[in-house]
Amino acid sequence: MDVVYDGGLKSDNAKMLASIPEIADGLIALTRFSVEIGFYPNEYLEIIDLYLN
């Protein structure tokens, strides 16, 4: 059974989550709600690279 991780992929968890075979996909967390609240689309490529590699 495929599982979609129901949390946001971030640079600190993308690689670990990608290593779990049962997790098929995930959503990139685009908005931060702690520290500096905001929208950080420049982190997409870093997260995608960590998840796929």
ModelCIF file with pLDDT and N, C-alpha, C, O atoms, coordinates in Angstrom:
data_MODEL
#
_entry.id   MODEL 
#
_entity.id                         1 
_entity.type                       polymer 
_entity.pdbx_number_of_molecules   1 
#
_entity_poly.entity_id                      1 
_entity_poly.type                           'polypeptide(L)' 
_entity_poly.nstd_linkage                   no 
_entity_poly.nstd_monomer                   no 
_entity_poly.pdbx_seq_one_letter_code       MDVVYDGGLKSDNAKMLASIPEIADGLIALTRFSVEIGFYPNEYLEIIDLYLN 
_entity_poly.pdbx_seq_one_letter_code_can   MDVVYDGGLKSDNAKMLASIPEIADGLIALTRFSVEIGFYPNEYLEIIDLYLN 
_entity_poly.pdbx_strand_id                 A 
#
loop_
_entity_poly_seq.entity_id 
_entity_poly_seq.num 
_entity_poly_seq.mon_id 
_entity_poly_seq.hetero 
1 1  MET n 
1 2  ASP n 
1 3  VAL n 
1 4  VAL n 
1 5  TYR n 
1 6  ASP n 
1 7  GLY n 
1 8  GLY n 
1 9  LEU n 
1 10 LYS n 
1 11 SER n 
1 12 ASP n 
1 13 ASN n 
1 14 ALA n 
1 15 LYS n 
1 16 MET n 
1 17 LEU n 
1 18 ALA n 
1 19 SER n 
1 20 ILE n 
1 21 PRO n 
1 22 GLU n 
1 23 ILE n 
1 24 ALA n 
1 25 ASP n 
1 26 GLY n 
1 27 LEU n 
1 28 ILE n 
1 29 ALA n 
1 30 LEU n 
1 31 THR n 
1 32 ARG n 
1 33 PHE n 
1 34 SER n 
1 35 VAL n 
1 36 GLU n 
1 37 ILE n 
1 38 GLY n 
1 39 PHE n 
1 40 TYR n 
1 41 PRO n 
1 42 ASN n 
1 43 GLU n 
1 44 TYR n 
1 45 LEU n 
1 46 GLU n 
1 47 ILE n 
1 48 ILE n 
1 49 ASP n 
1 50 LEU n 
1 51 TYR n 
1 52 LEU n 
1 53 ASN n 
#
_struct_asym.id          A 
_struct_asym.entity_id   1 
#
loop_
_ma_qa_metric.id 
_ma_qa_metric.mode 
_ma_qa_metric.name 
_ma_qa_metric.software_group_id 
_ma_qa_metric.type 
1 global pLDDT . pLDDT 
2 local  pLDDT . pLDDT 
#
_ma_qa_metric_global.metric_id      1 
_ma_qa_metric_global.metric_value   76.49 
_ma_qa_metric_global.model_id       1 
_ma_qa_metric_global.ordinal_id     1 
#
loop_
_ma_qa_metric_local.label_asym_id 
_ma_qa_metric_local.label_comp_id 
_ma_qa_metric_local.label_seq_id 
_ma_qa_metric_local.metric_id 
_ma_qa_metric_local.metric_value 
_ma_qa_metric_local.model_id 
_ma_qa_metric_local.ordinal_id 
A MET 1  2 65.00 1 1  
A ASP 2  2 66.00 1 2  
A VAL 3  2 63.00 1 3  
A VAL 4  2 62.00 1 4  
A TYR 5  2 60.00 1 5  
A ASP 6  2 65.00 1 6  
A GLY 7  2 69.00 1 7  
A GLY 8  2 76.00 1 8  
A LEU 9  2 80.00 1 9  
A LYS 10 2 81.00 1 10 
A SER 11 2 81.00 1 11 
A ASP 12 2 84.00 1 12 
A ASN 13 2 85.00 1 13 
A ALA 14 2 85.00 1 14 
A LYS 15 2 87.00 1 15 
A MET 16 2 89.00 1 16 
A LEU 17 2 84.00 1 17 
A ALA 18 2 85.00 1 18 
A SER 19 2 89.00 1 19 
A ILE 20 2 87.00 1 20 
A PRO 21 2 84.00 1 21 
A GLU 22 2 81.00 1 22 
A ILE 23 2 79.00 1 23 
A ALA 24 2 75.00 1 24 
A ASP 25 2 77.00 1 25 
A GLY 26 2 77.00 1 26 
A LEU 27 2 79.00 1 27 
A ILE 28 2 78.00 1 28 
A ALA 29 2 67.00 1 29 
A LEU 30 2 66.00 1 30 
A THR 31 2 66.00 1 31 
A ARG 32 2 64.00 1 32 
A PHE 33 2 67.00 1 33 
A SER 34 2 67.00 1 34 
A VAL 35 2 68.00 1 35 
A GLU 36 2 73.00 1 36 
A ILE 37 2 69.00 1 37 
A GLY 38 2 70.00 1 38 
A PHE 39 2 69.00 1 39 
A TYR 40 2 71.00 1 40 
A PRO 41 2 73.00 1 41 
A ASN 42 2 76.00 1 42 
A GLU 43 2 79.00 1 43 
A TYR 44 2 80.00 1 44 
A LEU 45 2 84.00 1 45 
A GLU 46 2 86.00 1 46 
A ILE 47 2 85.00 1 47 
A ILE 48 2 85.00 1 48 
A ASP 49 2 86.00 1 49 
A LEU 50 2 83.00 1 50 
A TYR 51 2 82.00 1 51 
A LEU 52 2 82.00 1 52 
A ASN 53 2 83.00 1 53 
#
loop_
_atom_site.group_PDB 
_atom_site.id 
_atom_site.type_symbol 
_atom_site.label_atom_id 
_atom_site.label_alt_id 
_atom_site.label_comp_id 
_atom_site.label_asym_id 
_atom_site.label_entity_id 
_atom_site.label_seq_id 
_atom_site.pdbx_PDB_ins_code 
_atom_site.Cartn_x 
_atom_site.Cartn_y 
_atom_site.Cartn_z 
_atom_site.occupancy 
_atom_site.B_iso_or_equiv 
_atom_site.pdbx_formal_charge 
_atom_site.auth_seq_id 
_atom_site.auth_comp_id 
_atom_site.auth_asym_id 
_atom_site.auth_atom_id 
_atom_site.pdbx_PDB_model_num 
ATOM 1   N N  . MET A 1 1  ? 0.841  -1.163 0.000  1.00 65.00 ? 1  MET A N  1 
ATOM 2   C CA . MET A 1 1  ? 0.000  0.000  0.000  1.00 65.00 ? 1  MET A CA 1 
ATOM 3   C C  . MET A 1 1  ? 0.893  1.236  0.000  1.00 65.00 ? 1  MET A C  1 
ATOM 4   O O  . MET A 1 1  ? 1.840  1.315  0.783  1.00 65.00 ? 1  MET A O  1 
ATOM 5   N N  . ASP A 1 2  ? 0.601  2.202  -0.873 1.00 66.00 ? 2  ASP A N  1 
ATOM 6   C CA . ASP A 1 2  ? 1.325  3.461  -0.885 1.00 66.00 ? 2  ASP A CA 1 
ATOM 7   C C  . ASP A 1 2  ? 0.761  4.380  0.183  1.00 66.00 ? 2  ASP A C  1 
ATOM 8   O O  . ASP A 1 2  ? -0.437 4.374  0.467  1.00 66.00 ? 2  ASP A O  1 
ATOM 9   N N  . VAL A 1 3  ? 1.648  5.168  0.767  1.00 63.00 ? 3  VAL A N  1 
ATOM 10  C CA . VAL A 1 3  ? 1.256  6.107  1.806  1.00 63.00 ? 3  VAL A CA 1 
ATOM 11  C C  . VAL A 1 3  ? 1.753  7.490  1.411  1.00 63.00 ? 3  VAL A C  1 
ATOM 12  O O  . VAL A 1 3  ? 2.887  7.631  0.952  1.00 63.00 ? 3  VAL A O  1 
ATOM 13  N N  . VAL A 1 4  ? 0.924  8.509  1.582  1.00 62.00 ? 4  VAL A N  1 
ATOM 14  C CA . VAL A 1 4  ? 1.354  9.885  1.378  1.00 62.00 ? 4  VAL A CA 1 
ATOM 15  C C  . VAL A 1 4  ? 1.603  10.482 2.751  1.00 62.00 ? 4  VAL A C  1 
ATOM 16  O O  . VAL A 1 4  ? 0.705  10.515 3.593  1.00 62.00 ? 4  VAL A O  1 
ATOM 17  N N  . TYR A 1 5  ? 2.812  10.952 2.976  1.00 60.00 ? 5  TYR A N  1 
ATOM 18  C CA . TYR A 1 5  ? 3.164  11.573 4.252  1.00 60.00 ? 5  TYR A CA 1 
ATOM 19  C C  . TYR A 1 5  ? 2.293  12.809 4.428  1.00 60.00 ? 5  TYR A C  1 
ATOM 20  O O  . TYR A 1 5  ? 2.249  13.668 3.547  1.00 60.00 ? 5  TYR A O  1 
ATOM 21  N N  . ASP A 1 6  ? 1.608  12.905 5.547  1.00 65.00 ? 6  ASP A N  1 
ATOM 22  C CA . ASP A 1 6  ? 0.648  13.982 5.767  1.00 65.00 ? 6  ASP A CA 1 
ATOM 23  C C  . ASP A 1 6  ? 1.266  15.139 6.543  1.00 65.00 ? 6  ASP A C  1 
ATOM 24  O O  . ASP A 1 6  ? 0.606  15.764 7.373  1.00 65.00 ? 6  ASP A O  1 
ATOM 25  N N  . GLY A 1 7  ? 2.500  15.411 6.274  1.00 69.00 ? 7  GLY A N  1 
ATOM 26  C CA . GLY A 1 7  ? 3.167  16.562 6.867  1.00 69.00 ? 7  GLY A CA 1 
ATOM 27  C C  . GLY A 1 7  ? 3.980  17.224 5.781  1.00 69.00 ? 7  GLY A C  1 
ATOM 28  O O  . GLY A 1 7  ? 4.075  16.705 4.669  1.00 69.00 ? 7  GLY A O  1 
ATOM 29  N N  . GLY A 1 8  ? 4.551  18.334 6.081  1.00 76.00 ? 8  GLY A N  1 
ATOM 30  C CA . GLY A 1 8  ? 5.317  19.045 5.062  1.00 76.00 ? 8  GLY A CA 1 
ATOM 31  C C  . GLY A 1 8  ? 6.731  18.532 4.929  1.00 76.00 ? 8  GLY A C  1 
ATOM 32  O O  . GLY A 1 8  ? 7.426  18.328 5.925  1.00 76.00 ? 8  GLY A O  1 
ATOM 33  N N  . LEU A 1 9  ? 7.161  18.322 3.685  1.00 80.00 ? 9  LEU A N  1 
ATOM 34  C CA . LEU A 1 9  ? 8.567  17.999 3.446  1.00 80.00 ? 9  LEU A CA 1 
ATOM 35  C C  . LEU A 1 9  ? 9.377  19.263 3.665  1.00 80.00 ? 9  LEU A C  1 
ATOM 36  O O  . LEU A 1 9  ? 9.041  20.327 3.145  1.00 80.00 ? 9  LEU A O  1 
ATOM 37  N N  . LYS A 1 10 ? 10.421 19.143 4.422  1.00 81.00 ? 10 LYS A N  1 
ATOM 38  C CA . LYS A 1 10 ? 11.309 20.261 4.704  1.00 81.00 ? 10 LYS A CA 1 
ATOM 39  C C  . LYS A 1 10 ? 12.730 19.780 4.458  1.00 81.00 ? 10 LYS A C  1 
ATOM 40  O O  . LYS A 1 10 ? 12.969 18.583 4.296  1.00 81.00 ? 10 LYS A O  1 
ATOM 41  N N  . SER A 1 11 ? 13.659 20.702 4.430  1.00 81.00 ? 11 SER A N  1 
ATOM 42  C CA . SER A 1 11 ? 15.048 20.299 4.182  1.00 81.00 ? 11 SER A CA 1 
ATOM 43  C C  . SER A 1 11 ? 15.581 19.396 5.289  1.00 81.00 ? 11 SER A C  1 
ATOM 44  O O  . SER A 1 11 ? 16.514 18.626 5.061  1.00 81.00 ? 11 SER A O  1 
ATOM 45  N N  . ASP A 1 12 ? 15.004 19.479 6.477  1.00 84.00 ? 12 ASP A N  1 
ATOM 46  C CA . ASP A 1 12 ? 15.504 18.634 7.568  1.00 84.00 ? 12 ASP A CA 1 
ATOM 47  C C  . ASP A 1 12 ? 14.858 17.256 7.626  1.00 84.00 ? 12 ASP A C  1 
ATOM 48  O O  . ASP A 1 12 ? 15.307 16.418 8.408  1.00 84.00 ? 12 ASP A O  1 
ATOM 49  N N  . ASN A 1 13 ? 13.816 16.983 6.829  1.00 85.00 ? 13 ASN A N  1 
ATOM 50  C CA . ASN A 1 13 ? 13.198 15.654 6.883  1.00 85.00 ? 13 ASN A CA 1 
ATOM 51  C C  . ASN A 1 13 ? 13.017 14.998 5.515  1.00 85.00 ? 13 ASN A C  1 
ATOM 52  O O  . ASN A 1 13 ? 12.625 13.833 5.452  1.00 85.00 ? 13 ASN A O  1 
ATOM 53  N N  . ALA A 1 14 ? 13.289 15.704 4.427  1.00 85.00 ? 14 ALA A N  1 
ATOM 54  C CA . ALA A 1 14 ? 13.023 15.177 3.082  1.00 85.00 ? 14 ALA A CA 1 
ATOM 55  C C  . ALA A 1 14 ? 13.807 13.905 2.782  1.00 85.00 ? 14 ALA A C  1 
ATOM 56  O O  . ALA A 1 14 ? 13.242 12.933 2.280  1.00 85.00 ? 14 ALA A O  1 
ATOM 57  N N  . LYS A 1 15 ? 15.090 13.901 3.081  1.00 87.00 ? 15 LYS A N  1 
ATOM 58  C CA . LYS A 1 15 ? 15.928 12.735 2.774  1.00 87.00 ? 15 LYS A CA 1 
ATOM 59  C C  . LYS A 1 15 ? 15.491 11.514 3.579  1.00 87.00 ? 15 LYS A C  1 
ATOM 60  O O  . LYS A 1 15 ? 15.425 10.407 3.046  1.00 87.00 ? 15 LYS A O  1 
ATOM 61  N N  . MET A 1 16 ? 15.197 11.714 4.847  1.00 89.00 ? 16 MET A N  1 
ATOM 62  C CA . MET A 1 16 ? 14.772 10.605 5.701  1.00 89.00 ? 16 MET A CA 1 
ATOM 63  C C  . MET A 1 16 ? 13.443 10.036 5.214  1.00 89.00 ? 16 MET A C  1 
ATOM 64  O O  . MET A 1 16 ? 13.283 8.818  5.137  1.00 89.00 ? 16 MET A O  1 
ATOM 65  N N  . LEU A 1 17 ? 12.487 10.907 4.884  1.00 84.00 ? 17 LEU A N  1 
ATOM 66  C CA . LEU A 1 17 ? 11.182 10.430 4.424  1.00 84.00 ? 17 LEU A CA 1 
ATOM 67  C C  . LEU A 1 17 ? 11.281 9.725  3.074  1.00 84.00 ? 17 LEU A C  1 
ATOM 68  O O  . LEU A 1 17 ? 10.563 8.756  2.827  1.00 84.00 ? 17 LEU A O  1 
ATOM 69  N N  . ALA A 1 18 ? 12.160 10.201 2.206  1.00 85.00 ? 18 ALA A N  1 
ATOM 70  C CA . ALA A 1 18 ? 12.342 9.555  0.903  1.00 85.00 ? 18 ALA A CA 1 
ATOM 71  C C  . ALA A 1 18 ? 12.924 8.159  1.047  1.00 85.00 ? 18 ALA A C  1 
ATOM 72  O O  . ALA A 1 18 ? 12.748 7.324  0.160  1.00 85.00 ? 18 ALA A O  1 
ATOM 73  N N  . SER A 1 19 ? 13.610 7.893  2.142  1.00 89.00 ? 19 SER A N  1 
ATOM 74  C CA . SER A 1 19 ? 14.233 6.577  2.336  1.00 89.00 ? 19 SER A CA 1 
ATOM 75  C C  . SER A 1 19 ? 13.240 5.515  2.809  1.00 89.00 ? 19 SER A C  1 
ATOM 76  O O  . SER A 1 19 ? 13.592 4.337  2.877  1.00 89.00 ? 19 SER A O  1 
ATOM 77  N N  . ILE A 1 20 ? 12.017 5.906  3.136  1.00 87.00 ? 20 ILE A N  1 
ATOM 78  C CA . ILE A 1 20 ? 11.002 4.962  3.599  1.00 87.00 ? 20 ILE A CA 1 
ATOM 79  C C  . ILE A 1 20 ? 10.193 4.492  2.394  1.00 87.00 ? 20 ILE A C  1 
ATOM 80  O O  . ILE A 1 20 ? 9.422  5.272  1.836  1.00 87.00 ? 20 ILE A O  1 
ATOM 81  N N  . PRO A 1 21 ? 10.350 3.243  1.982  1.00 84.00 ? 21 PRO A N  1 
ATOM 82  C CA . PRO A 1 21 ? 9.723  2.752  0.753  1.00 84.00 ? 21 PRO A CA 1 
ATOM 83  C C  . PRO A 1 21 ? 8.194  2.863  0.754  1.00 84.00 ? 21 PRO A C  1 
ATOM 84  O O  . PRO A 1 21 ? 7.584  3.013  -0.304 1.00 84.00 ? 21 PRO A O  1 
ATOM 85  N N  . GLU A 1 22 ? 7.584  2.789  1.918  1.00 81.00 ? 22 GLU A N  1 
ATOM 86  C CA . GLU A 1 22 ? 6.120  2.830  1.981  1.00 81.00 ? 22 GLU A CA 1 
ATOM 87  C C  . GLU A 1 22 ? 5.551  4.231  1.752  1.00 81.00 ? 22 GLU A C  1 
ATOM 88  O O  . GLU A 1 22 ? 4.352  4.390  1.520  1.00 81.00 ? 22 GLU A O  1 
ATOM 89  N N  . ILE A 1 23 ? 6.396  5.222  1.818  1.00 79.00 ? 23 ILE A N  1 
ATOM 90  C CA . ILE A 1 23 ? 5.932  6.593  1.570  1.00 79.00 ? 23 ILE A CA 1 
ATOM 91  C C  . ILE A 1 23 ? 6.133  6.900  0.102  1.00 79.00 ? 23 ILE A C  1 
ATOM 92  O O  . ILE A 1 23 ? 7.266  6.970  -0.375 1.00 79.00 ? 23 ILE A O  1 
ATOM 93  N N  . ALA A 1 24 ? 5.035  7.084  -0.615 1.00 75.00 ? 24 ALA A N  1 
ATOM 94  C CA . ALA A 1 24 ? 5.083  7.284  -2.057 1.00 75.00 ? 24 ALA A CA 1 
ATOM 95  C C  . ALA A 1 24 ? 5.367  8.738  -2.434 1.00 75.00 ? 24 ALA A C  1 
ATOM 96  O O  . ALA A 1 24 ? 6.106  8.988  -3.387 1.00 75.00 ? 24 ALA A O  1 
ATOM 97  N N  . ASP A 1 25 ? 4.810  9.676  -1.726 1.00 77.00 ? 25 ASP A N  1 
ATOM 98  C CA . ASP A 1 25 ? 4.921  11.091 -2.069 1.00 77.00 ? 25 ASP A CA 1 
ATOM 99  C C  . ASP A 1 25 ? 4.850  11.928 -0.799 1.00 77.00 ? 25 ASP A C  1 
ATOM 100 O O  . ASP A 1 25 ? 4.666  11.406 0.300  1.00 77.00 ? 25 ASP A O  1 
ATOM 101 N N  . GLY A 1 26 ? 4.996  13.206 -0.972 1.00 77.00 ? 26 GLY A N  1 
ATOM 102 C CA . GLY A 1 26 ? 4.858  14.139 0.136  1.00 77.00 ? 26 GLY A CA 1 
ATOM 103 C C  . GLY A 1 26 ? 4.597  15.534 -0.387 1.00 77.00 ? 26 GLY A C  1 
ATOM 104 O O  . GLY A 1 26 ? 4.780  15.808 -1.573 1.00 77.00 ? 26 GLY A O  1 
ATOM 105 N N  . LEU A 1 27 ? 4.177  16.399 0.483  1.00 79.00 ? 27 LEU A N  1 
ATOM 106 C CA . LEU A 1 27 ? 3.946  17.799 0.145  1.00 79.00 ? 27 LEU A CA 1 
ATOM 107 C C  . LEU A 1 27 ? 5.085  18.636 0.683  1.00 79.00 ? 27 LEU A C  1 
ATOM 108 O O  . LEU A 1 27 ? 5.545  18.427 1.806  1.00 79.00 ? 27 LEU A O  1 
ATOM 109 N N  . ILE A 1 28 ? 5.540  19.586 -0.123 1.00 78.00 ? 28 ILE A N  1 
ATOM 110 C CA . ILE A 1 28 ? 6.570  20.502 0.348  1.00 78.00 ? 28 ILE A CA 1 
ATOM 111 C C  . ILE A 1 28 ? 5.903  21.547 1.229  1.00 78.00 ? 28 ILE A C  1 
ATOM 112 O O  . ILE A 1 28 ? 4.894  22.142 0.849  1.00 78.00 ? 28 ILE A O  1 
ATOM 113 N N  . ALA A 1 29 ? 6.469  21.762 2.396  1.00 67.00 ? 29 ALA A N  1 
ATOM 114 C CA . ALA A 1 29 ? 5.950  22.790 3.303  1.00 67.00 ? 29 ALA A CA 1 
ATOM 115 C C  . ALA A 1 29 ? 6.379  24.150 2.774  1.00 67.00 ? 29 ALA A C  1 
ATOM 116 O O  . ALA A 1 29 ? 7.557  24.503 2.838  1.00 67.00 ? 29 ALA A O  1 
ATOM 117 N N  . LEU A 1 30 ? 5.433  24.906 2.255  1.00 66.00 ? 30 LEU A N  1 
ATOM 118 C CA . LEU A 1 30 ? 5.763  26.178 1.636  1.00 66.00 ? 30 LEU A CA 1 
ATOM 119 C C  . LEU A 1 30 ? 5.755  27.337 2.612  1.00 66.00 ? 30 LEU A C  1 
ATOM 120 O O  . LEU A 1 30 ? 6.419  28.348 2.385  1.00 66.00 ? 30 LEU A O  1 
ATOM 121 N N  . THR A 1 31 ? 5.025  27.202 3.673  1.00 66.00 ? 31 THR A N  1 
ATOM 122 C CA . THR A 1 31 ? 4.879  28.290 4.630  1.00 66.00 ? 31 THR A CA 1 
ATOM 123 C C  . THR A 1 31 ? 5.427  27.859 5.978  1.00 66.00 ? 31 THR A C  1 
ATOM 124 O O  . THR A 1 31 ? 5.200  26.733 6.422  1.00 66.00 ? 31 THR A O  1 
ATOM 125 N N  . ARG A 1 32 ? 6.135  28.741 6.611  1.00 64.00 ? 32 ARG A N  1 
ATOM 126 C CA . ARG A 1 32 ? 6.646  28.468 7.956  1.00 64.00 ? 32 ARG A CA 1 
ATOM 127 C C  . ARG A 1 32 ? 5.745  29.158 8.964  1.00 64.00 ? 32 ARG A C  1 
ATOM 128 O O  . ARG A 1 32 ? 5.304  30.286 8.748  1.00 64.00 ? 32 ARG A O  1 
ATOM 129 N N  . PHE A 1 33 ? 5.479  28.483 10.050 1.00 67.00 ? 33 PHE A N  1 
ATOM 130 C CA . PHE A 1 33 ? 4.653  29.050 11.103 1.00 67.00 ? 33 PHE A CA 1 
ATOM 131 C C  . PHE A 1 33 ? 5.418  29.187 12.410 1.00 67.00 ? 33 PHE A C  1 
ATOM 132 O O  . PHE A 1 33 ? 4.822  29.416 13.463 1.00 67.00 ? 33 PHE A O  1 
ATOM 133 N N  . SER A 1 34 ? 6.727  29.047 12.344 1.00 67.00 ? 34 SER A N  1 
ATOM 134 C CA . SER A 1 34 ? 7.566  29.258 13.517 1.00 67.00 ? 34 SER A CA 1 
ATOM 135 C C  . SER A 1 34 ? 8.804  30.022 13.067 1.00 67.00 ? 34 SER A C  1 
ATOM 136 O O  . SER A 1 34 ? 9.076  30.117 11.871 1.00 67.00 ? 34 SER A O  1 
ATOM 137 N N  . VAL A 1 35 ? 9.528  30.545 13.985 1.00 68.00 ? 35 VAL A N  1 
ATOM 138 C CA . VAL A 1 35 ? 10.706 31.387 13.734 1.00 68.00 ? 35 VAL A CA 1 
ATOM 139 C C  . VAL A 1 35 ? 10.268 32.561 12.856 1.00 68.00 ? 35 VAL A C  1 
ATOM 140 O O  . VAL A 1 35 ? 9.542  33.438 13.323 1.00 68.00 ? 35 VAL A O  1 
ATOM 141 N N  . GLU A 1 36 ? 10.696 32.591 11.599 1.00 73.00 ? 36 GLU A N  1 
ATOM 142 C CA . GLU A 1 36 ? 10.283 33.650 10.685 1.00 73.00 ? 36 GLU A CA 1 
ATOM 143 C C  . GLU A 1 36 ? 9.106  33.150 9.859  1.00 73.00 ? 36 GLU A C  1 
ATOM 144 O O  . GLU A 1 36 ? 9.279  32.347 8.942  1.00 73.00 ? 36 GLU A O  1 
ATOM 145 N N  . ILE A 1 37 ? 7.923  33.623 10.184 1.00 69.00 ? 37 ILE A N  1 
ATOM 146 C CA . ILE A 1 37 ? 6.729  33.218 9.443  1.00 69.00 ? 37 ILE A CA 1 
ATOM 147 C C  . ILE A 1 37 ? 6.830  33.787 8.039  1.00 69.00 ? 37 ILE A C  1 
ATOM 148 O O  . ILE A 1 37 ? 7.143  34.964 7.861  1.00 69.00 ? 37 ILE A O  1 
ATOM 149 N N  . GLY A 1 38 ? 6.565  32.959 7.049  1.00 70.00 ? 38 GLY A N  1 
ATOM 150 C CA . GLY A 1 38 ? 6.642  33.455 5.683  1.00 70.00 ? 38 GLY A CA 1 
ATOM 151 C C  . GLY A 1 38 ? 6.544  32.355 4.654  1.00 70.00 ? 38 GLY A C  1 
ATOM 152 O O  . GLY A 1 38 ? 6.328  31.186 4.972  1.00 70.00 ? 38 GLY A O  1 
ATOM 153 N N  . PHE A 1 39 ? 6.710  32.762 3.421  1.00 69.00 ? 39 PHE A N  1 
ATOM 154 C CA . PHE A 1 39 ? 6.613  31.903 2.247  1.00 69.00 ? 39 PHE A CA 1 
ATOM 155 C C  . PHE A 1 39 ? 8.000  31.854 1.622  1.00 69.00 ? 39 PHE A C  1 
ATOM 156 O O  . PHE A 1 39 ? 8.552  32.901 1.282  1.00 69.00 ? 39 PHE A O  1 
ATOM 157 N N  . TYR A 1 40 ? 8.585  30.652 1.459  1.00 71.00 ? 40 TYR A N  1 
ATOM 158 C CA . TYR A 1 40 ? 9.966  30.500 1.018  1.00 71.00 ? 40 TYR A CA 1 
ATOM 159 C C  . TYR A 1 40 ? 10.096 29.563 -0.187 1.00 71.00 ? 40 TYR A C  1 
ATOM 160 O O  . TYR A 1 40 ? 10.645 28.469 -0.055 1.00 71.00 ? 40 TYR A O  1 
ATOM 161 N N  . PRO A 1 41 ? 9.604  29.974 -1.351 1.00 73.00 ? 41 PRO A N  1 
ATOM 162 C CA . PRO A 1 41 ? 9.645  29.087 -2.522 1.00 73.00 ? 41 PRO A CA 1 
ATOM 163 C C  . PRO A 1 41 ? 11.060 28.781 -3.014 1.00 73.00 ? 41 PRO A C  1 
ATOM 164 O O  . PRO A 1 41 ? 11.252 27.811 -3.747 1.00 73.00 ? 41 PRO A O  1 
ATOM 165 N N  . ASN A 1 42 ? 12.050 29.581 -2.630 1.00 76.00 ? 42 ASN A N  1 
ATOM 166 C CA . ASN A 1 42 ? 13.425 29.315 -3.073 1.00 76.00 ? 42 ASN A CA 1 
ATOM 167 C C  . ASN A 1 42 ? 13.985 28.022 -2.500 1.00 76.00 ? 42 ASN A C  1 
ATOM 168 O O  . ASN A 1 42 ? 15.032 27.553 -2.947 1.00 76.00 ? 42 ASN A O  1 
ATOM 169 N N  . GLU A 1 43 ? 13.315 27.446 -1.533 1.00 79.00 ? 43 GLU A N  1 
ATOM 170 C CA . GLU A 1 43 ? 13.781 26.185 -0.939 1.00 79.00 ? 43 GLU A CA 1 
ATOM 171 C C  . GLU A 1 43 ? 13.254 24.960 -1.689 1.00 79.00 ? 43 GLU A C  1 
ATOM 172 O O  . GLU A 1 43 ? 13.662 23.841 -1.376 1.00 79.00 ? 43 GLU A O  1 
ATOM 173 N N  . TYR A 1 44 ? 12.353 25.137 -2.678 1.00 80.00 ? 44 TYR A N  1 
ATOM 174 C CA . TYR A 1 44 ? 11.798 24.001 -3.434 1.00 80.00 ? 44 TYR A CA 1 
ATOM 175 C C  . TYR A 1 44 ? 12.893 23.094 -3.973 1.00 80.00 ? 44 TYR A C  1 
ATOM 176 O O  . TYR A 1 44 ? 12.889 21.890 -3.716 1.00 80.00 ? 44 TYR A O  1 
ATOM 177 N N  . LEU A 1 45 ? 13.830 23.667 -4.718 1.00 84.00 ? 45 LEU A N  1 
ATOM 178 C CA . LEU A 1 45 ? 14.855 22.849 -5.377 1.00 84.00 ? 45 LEU A CA 1 
ATOM 179 C C  . LEU A 1 45 ? 15.715 22.090 -4.379 1.00 84.00 ? 45 LEU A C  1 
ATOM 180 O O  . LEU A 1 45 ? 16.064 20.933 -4.612 1.00 84.00 ? 45 LEU A O  1 
ATOM 181 N N  . GLU A 1 46 ? 16.055 22.726 -3.283 1.00 86.00 ? 46 GLU A N  1 
ATOM 182 C CA . GLU A 1 46 ? 16.847 22.041 -2.249 1.00 86.00 ? 46 GLU A CA 1 
ATOM 183 C C  . GLU A 1 46 ? 16.079 20.836 -1.701 1.00 86.00 ? 46 GLU A C  1 
ATOM 184 O O  . GLU A 1 46 ? 16.644 19.753 -1.552 1.00 86.00 ? 46 GLU A O  1 
ATOM 185 N N  . ILE A 1 47 ? 14.811 21.022 -1.405 1.00 85.00 ? 47 ILE A N  1 
ATOM 186 C CA . ILE A 1 47 ? 13.996 19.943 -0.856 1.00 85.00 ? 47 ILE A CA 1 
ATOM 187 C C  . ILE A 1 47 ? 13.785 18.832 -1.880 1.00 85.00 ? 47 ILE A C  1 
ATOM 188 O O  . ILE A 1 47 ? 13.864 17.649 -1.548 1.00 85.00 ? 47 ILE A O  1 
ATOM 189 N N  . ILE A 1 48 ? 13.517 19.217 -3.116 1.00 85.00 ? 48 ILE A N  1 
ATOM 190 C CA . ILE A 1 48 ? 13.332 18.224 -4.183 1.00 85.00 ? 48 ILE A CA 1 
ATOM 191 C C  . ILE A 1 48 ? 14.613 17.426 -4.381 1.00 85.00 ? 48 ILE A C  1 
ATOM 192 O O  . ILE A 1 48 ? 14.562 16.206 -4.537 1.00 85.00 ? 48 ILE A O  1 
ATOM 193 N N  . ASP A 1 49 ? 15.749 18.093 -4.377 1.00 86.00 ? 49 ASP A N  1 
ATOM 194 C CA . ASP A 1 49 ? 17.031 17.400 -4.539 1.00 86.00 ? 49 ASP A CA 1 
ATOM 195 C C  . ASP A 1 49 ? 17.279 16.434 -3.387 1.00 86.00 ? 49 ASP A C  1 
ATOM 196 O O  . ASP A 1 49 ? 17.711 15.303 -3.613 1.00 86.00 ? 49 ASP A O  1 
ATOM 197 N N  . LEU A 1 50 ? 17.011 16.867 -2.146 1.00 83.00 ? 50 LEU A N  1 
ATOM 198 C CA . LEU A 1 50 ? 17.185 15.982 -0.996 1.00 83.00 ? 50 LEU A CA 1 
ATOM 199 C C  . LEU A 1 50 ? 16.240 14.781 -1.081 1.00 83.00 ? 50 LEU A C  1 
ATOM 200 O O  . LEU A 1 50 ? 16.633 13.661 -0.754 1.00 83.00 ? 50 LEU A O  1 
ATOM 201 N N  . TYR A 1 51 ? 15.014 15.005 -1.510 1.00 82.00 ? 51 TYR A N  1 
ATOM 202 C CA . TYR A 1 51 ? 14.027 13.927 -1.571 1.00 82.00 ? 51 TYR A CA 1 
ATOM 203 C C  . TYR A 1 51 ? 14.372 12.915 -2.658 1.00 82.00 ? 51 TYR A C  1 
ATOM 204 O O  . TYR A 1 51 ? 14.242 11.708 -2.450 1.00 82.00 ? 51 TYR A O  1 
ATOM 205 N N  . LEU A 1 52 ? 14.805 13.398 -3.800 1.00 82.00 ? 52 LEU A N  1 
ATOM 206 C CA . LEU A 1 52 ? 15.067 12.494 -4.927 1.00 82.00 ? 52 LEU A CA 1 
ATOM 207 C C  . LEU A 1 52 ? 16.471 11.876 -4.908 1.00 82.00 ? 52 LEU A C  1 
ATOM 208 O O  . LEU A 1 52 ? 16.693 10.832 -5.521 1.00 82.00 ? 52 LEU A O  1 
ATOM 209 N N  . ASN A 1 53 ? 17.387 12.490 -4.234 1.00 83.00 ? 53 ASN A N  1 
ATOM 210 C CA . ASN A 1 53 ? 18.763 11.980 -4.224 1.00 83.00 ? 53 ASN A CA 1 
ATOM 211 C C  . ASN A 1 53 ? 19.085 11.558 -2.837 1.00 83.00 ? 53 ASN A C  1 
ATOM 212 O O  . ASN A 1 53 ? 20.194 11.091 -2.575 1.00 83.00 ? 53 ASN A O  1 
#
